[in-house]
Amino acid sequence: REWIAEDRTRSEIQRRFNRFLLTYFRGIEDIAMWKKRNEHVDPPPKLPPHLKVLPPIYPPKIREMCAKNSSSLELSYPDLAETQSLLAIWLTDVPKDMLQIFDEVLKEVVY
């Protein structure tokens, strides 16, 4: 549990969770894998029609939370696990500490 209190660890958790909140959309990992497979193709091929870049899903939920003057944001654990599996694992290992960090990040996003 001491490892989560280290500055480097906290900073990395904050950075990853912030990126998740602001960029995640369903299917993002499929697009990332497709791009990885095609990174050496010149010229880069167009994204296949079955893969779509969608708007991030959490910023509107954050705005809605603020509009309702709520203090809770409901996240999907499978969404988190899809792109930030390490955060998802640590969330189950040390939930109190992780939720505290997540709360700090969300406050920064809101303000």
N, C-alpha and C positions, 0 to 999 in steps of 0.2 A: 504494500500500500504506500510505502514511502516514495516509490518511484513516481507516483502521480503528482507528488508535491514538488518535484524538480522543475525548475524554470523551463528547461528545454522541452520536457515532456508536456507540460501545461501549454506552452506556446504552440507546439505541434498539434495538440488536441484542438486548441482554439482555431488554428489555421484551417485544419481539416473540416471541423464542424461548420465554420463560417462558409467555406467553399460549398459544402453540402447544402446548407440553407439557401444560398443565393443562386446555385446553378443546377441543382438536381431536377431532372425530369425523368419520367419512366421511359426506359429504353436508352438512357445515356450510356450504359455500359456496352450495349450492343454496338452503338456507334463508335465508341472508343476502341473496341476490339476490331471492328472493320477498318478503322483508320490505321491501327497498328499493323494489320495485315497488308495494307496498301501503302505504307509510308515510303517504300522504295520504288513505287511505280511512278514513272515520269512520262507524260504529265499525269497528275493525280486524277483518278477516275471520279465521276460524279457519284454521290451517295445513291445507293439503290432506292427505288421507290418505297420498299417495305421498311426502310429506316428513315425516320423523320426526326428532325431537331425540333423539339417543342419548347414552349416557354417554361421556365422553372416553375415548379408547383408550390414552393413554400413562400416566396415573397407575397403573393396575394393572400395567403393564409395569415401571414404576419400582419399585413395591412388590416385584414378583417379583425384579427385579435385586438389590434390597437383601436379600431373604430368602435368595437364593443366594450372598450375599456376593460378587457379581460387580462388576466395575468398568466394564462396557460395557452400553450401552443401544442396541439396534438400532432406528433410525428409518427410516421410509419416505421416500425422497427425493420421490416423487410427492405424498405427504401434505404435506410441507413446501412444495413448489412450489404446491400447490393454494391454500393460504391465505397463505403468506408467500413469494411469488415473489421478492422482493428478497433475502431471506436465502438462498434456493436459488441464485440467480445469484451472489451473493457467495461462497457456499460453493464454487462451482466456480472462481471467480476467485482467491480467497485461502484455500484450504482449511485450511492450518495455523493461521492467525489465527482463522478462524471456528470451527474445532473447539475451539480454546483457550477462546473465549468461551462456546461451547455447554457445554463441560465445567464452566466456572465457574457457569453458570446451573443446570445439573443438580445440582451440589454444593449450591447454595442450596436447591433444591427438596427434596433428600433430607434436609438438616439442618433 
